[in-house]
Amino acid sequence: MQTASVQPTQAINNNILSITDVCEKVNRSRTTLWIWVNQGLFPKPIKMGRRTLGWKEVDFNNWLDKQSQEQ
């Protein structure tokens, strides 16, 4: 009898960060964050409800990795 080989897979992170979370993590104000978004320097948020926006944690982490590589 043959057994299937199981390959390790990366866990998918579906966490959503609020604007408050993001501002705290980058130590910047909401105004600065929106300037970065409008200038294309920061990922665009996703709409979570009628008046609620958030950022996928994976997008934020990718952006953060890119920033650390550029410095």
TADA-V512199 format. One record per run of one state. SS is the DSSP state (H for helix, E for strand, - for the rest). FROM is the first residue (numbers start at 1). TO is the last residue. If there is no record, write none. Layout:
ss:SS from:FROM to:TO
ss:SS from:FROM to:TO
This chain:
ss:- from:1 to:15
ss:E from:16 to:17
ss:- from:18 to:18
ss:H from:19 to:26
ss:- from:27 to:29
ss:H from:30 to:38
ss:- from:39 to:45
ss:E from:46 to:47
ss:- from:48 to:52
ss:E from:53 to:56
ss:H from:57 to:70
ss:- from:71 to:71
